[in-house]
Each structure stands twice: as C-alpha cells, then as structure tokens.
Amino acid sequence: MNRKIQIVAALLLMCVALVVSANVYAESPSPAAANTAQVDITINANGEITVGGIALKGLGVGPLFDAQTLNYIKTVNSAHLVLEGNMVNLDIQGAPAMKIEWSPASRKTAMDIAAQYGIYVTPEVMARAEEWITSSNLDVTARYTSDPSKPLALSASKMVWIDVAQNGAIAIERGQLAYGIDPSYVALIRQSGAKNTTVCVNKGTIQAKVDGKALPAITIFPKGLQVLSQTLNLGIDQNVDPWLKALIGVDISLPGGAHSNTACGQ
C-alpha cells in the first residue's frame, strides 16, 4: 500500500501544475492572462528534488521515493502540463498524451460526482478556483535528470487569500487547513486592531499594508539574496535574477476583517 501511495505521489508531483503553475519549452503564455507561472521540477537518481531552481534538500526535505518508484519516474522521464483557461494539455516525453476540455459547467459536474465519494469542495473554494482558472496560464515541466531545475517564472497580480479566524483557524483560498495559529498569538493580533494585511513582492520590493495604510517598503538586492541562498543551501545563488522579477502577493483577512480585493503591481 505504501508503494502505491508513493507511485501516486510521484505522478502527482510530475503533474503538479494543476495546483501551482506556460512551459520553458513551449510558447510564451497568452498576454491576456493576468497571472502566469512557469515551474520546472527535476528528480535525480537519488530521489532528490528541485523545484523552480530551489533544492528541497536545502529546506530539509529528503528523498521521497524508494528505488522502484524512482524507476517508474525514470521510465516516464519527462512530463509537461499546461493549463490555459478551459484547456489542459499533457505531454509525455514530448509526445501529446492527453487533452482535457473543461468548461465551468463540466468542472461543477465533476465536483458534484466527487462529492458522492466523499471528496467535497465548498462553493466558496470553487468560486475562488474559477477566478484563478479564468485569469491564469499555468505551466509545469517535471524531468528525471541530475540537472537542477530552471528558475521559477511567476507573475501573479491576483493575490492569494488567507483567512485567520477568531479561534486561530487558517484558510487558504477559502480552503480550511488542518492546523491554525495558537490562540495566544491571535490575541496579540486582535490587540493591534488590524483587520486586513496585504503583502506584495514586486521585482524584489516588498510592499505591505495594514488596513490600507502602507508600511515601509523593503527592497531585496541580488547580493543579499545570494547570501541568503548560500546560508540556507537553496542552490539559487548563481541565478537570482528571476526571483527578483517575480510578482506575487497575499491578502490576509484577520479576525473580524475582510479582504481588500486589491491587486499586486497596481
């Protein structure tokens, strides 16, 4: 059973684009998309993984697969998944393997069927997912190789929603997590009186606001990022430029507050 779980995990990893991220080998994303991401994943013979130029080993994540599972991944060799609006395309070893045309209606039907088997997605989560799907081009490659993965390319003006409840429970994009914040920390947050916080990272500059009021901006320089990478053994110290071009942000609703509905880079 554990081996089957590992195989499934490997396949999910090879197709992780559905969750996070137009391919480094394919045409550029459509300029109409407000949010785009290019993610490259590599897995070597030792099971070590790099994602978007970051070695997970440096973050304390060890090999995830046994020898047999790695052999399956080696056989697949490479996978490429692209999501553009209502179309999903999957290539295996450079050859077209699958195309999925999923309209909003068909996605709802699939979720309704999944609910009958205990896999239930709330309407709030589905609504946010639809917003991301209709405004994003997501593309991932996964490769079996000893080479490190290519740097992440990310431009997402749409902010990720995070909700912090009165009891410390945390939800991301309306999806409830299994853990939360210690109540004592929630009390400190409530003491500040803040209801909303936004943090936007735009071309190396971190801009944060509390209830719409700007905090001092922080700019990260290439040398500093290189030192941080070396300290944490992330493996990106030789090519930090892509990280300093990224655009991403979070919109945090604190207890008793609401989301700002603003966008990064605007």
N, C-alpha and C positions, 0 to 999 in steps of 0.2 A: 504493500500500500504506500509506504514512504517513497519507493522508487517511482510509482505512478504520479504521486504528488510532485516529485522533483521534475518529472518529464513535463507535466502540465505547466509548472512554474517556468521551465526553460522556454516552452513555446510562448507563454505569455510574455516573457522577457523579450523574445525575438520580435514580438508584435506590440510592444509597449506604447506605440504611437497612439493607440486609441485612448490612452489615458493622458498622455502629456504632450504630444507634439504634432516641408517640401524638401526633398531628399538632396543630399550633397551630390548625387549622381544625376538627378532629374532636372527638369526645367525649373526656373525660379517660381515662387509662389505668385498667385494672382495678386496684382497690386490693389485689387478691390478689398482684399481681406484685411480687417483691422488688426488681426492677431496672426502671427506666423511663427513657426518654430521648426528648426532643423536639429534633429537629435541623432547622433551616431553612437552605437553601442558595440563594444568588442568584448569577446570572451576568448581567453587563451587556453592553451593545453592544460594549464594548472587550475583552470576554473576561475581565474582572476578576471574581474570585470572592470571596464572603464566606460563611463557614460558622459558624453559631451566633453571629453577631454579630461575628466576627473577620474582618478583611480580610486575605486571604492575601498581598496585596501588601506588607503591613507585615512579613510573615515572609520576604520575598524571593522569593515565588512569583509569577512573571509570568503574563501571559495564556497559556493552554494550547491555545487552539483558533484555527484560521485562520478566515477570513471565511465559507467555505462551511459549515464545521462549526457556527459560530455561527448561521448561517441555519437549520440543522436544529433547533438548540436553540430558536431563536425560534419556529419553527413548532410545536414541541411545547408551548412556553410554560410549562407547569407540570405537575409530576408529584407524586404523593403515594403513598407506600408505607408500609403498616402491617403489622407482624408481631406477632401475638399467639398465642403457643403454636403450635398446628398449623395456623394460618390466616395466609395472606399475601394482602393486598388491594392492588391497584394502580389508582389513578385517574389519568386524563389529562385535563387541563383541567376538572377537577371531575366528569367522567363516569366511571363504573366501566369499567375496561378489562380487568382480569384478576383472577381469584381462584385461589389455589393452596391446596389442602388437602394438607398433607404430614405424614403420620404418621411416627413414628420408623422404622417398617419401610420406608416408601416413600423416606425420606431415605437409608437404607442401600442400598436397591436402586439409587438414582440414583448414589450414590458408587461402587458396585461397577461400574456401567456406565462411569462416567467413568474409572475405573482402567484399563479396557481401551483407553482412548485416551491413556493416559499421565498422566492427572490423578489422582494418588493422594493420598488423605488418610489419615494414620495412624489406627489405632484410638484412640490417646491424644488426638489432636486432635478426633476425632469425639465422644469421651466428654465432653470439655470443652464442645464446641459444644452438645451435647444439654443439658448442665446450664444453659447460658445461655439456650437456646431455651425450655426449660420453666419458667424463672423470670423471664422478661423480656417486657416490652412495648416494642417498638421502632418508632419512627415518624419519617419524614423527609418534608419537602417540598423540592422544587427548583423555582425560578422564574426566568424570564428577565425581569429588571427592573433598573432603575437604583437601586432602594431597597436599603439594607443588609439583611442577614438578621436575623431576630429572634434574641434571645439564646438560647443553649443552655439547656435544662432537663434536668438529669441527676440521677438518684438511683439509685445502684447500690451496694447493700450488699455484693454479691458482689465480691471482689477479683480483679483481673486477675493471672494467674500469669505470672511472669517467672523463667526458669531461667538461671543462669550456670554453665557447665560448667568443669571443671578447665583446659581449653585456652582459655577465654575465649569459647567459642561461646555465643550467646544464643538462647533460645527464648521465644516469647510464646504463652501458652495451648497449650504443647506443640508449637507450630509453629516449626521451626528457621529462623532468619534467615540471610541470606547473608553477614552480617558479624558481628563479635564485638568483644570487648574486648582491647586489647593485653595480651599475657602479663605485661608488667611491672606493669600495674595489677592483674591477677589476683593476682600475688604479694603486692601490698600488702593486698588484700582478705583473702587467706589468713593474712597476718601478724596481722591483728586477731583471728583465731579465730572470727569471726562465721559462723554457718551460715544465718541467716534474718533478713530485714529486712522489716518492713511499714510502709507509709506510707499514711495515710488523711487525706483532705481532707474535712472535715465542717463545713459552714456557715462557711467561712473560717478554720477552725482546722486546722493540720497536725499530726497526731499520728504520731510514728514510734516504732517499737520495734525493738530488736535482740535476737534470741533471746528474745523475750517481755518484755524489760525496756524500760520507757518512756524515751525521750529527752525533753528539754524541749520542750513544745508551743509552736508558733508560730501566732499569730493575725494574719491579714491584715486591715487596715482599708480601708474604701471609698476614702478619700483616697489611700492608698498604692497601691492597685490602679489608681486613675485616673492617677496619675503614671506608673506602670509602663506602662500602656496608651499614654499620650501619648509616652513615651520610645521605645517600640517601634513606634509608629504602628499599633496594632492596631484602633483605632476603637471600643473598647468603653468609653471613659472617661465617656460620658454615661449609661450604664446598667450599672453593675457589680453591682447587687443580685442578679440571677440567678446570677452566678458565685459570689457569697458564700453562696448557698443550696445549692450543688451538694454531692453526696455521691459520692465515688469513691476507690478505693484500689488499691494494688498489693501483692502478696505475692511477695517475691523470695527464691528459693532460691539460696543461694550455694554455691560448690564444697564438696561433701561434706555438704550440708544437705538439708532438706526444707521443704515448705510448712507454714505454721502452721494453715491451714484456718480462720482466724478471719474475721469479717465486719466491715465498716465500720459505725460508728454503734452498735455494741453493746458 
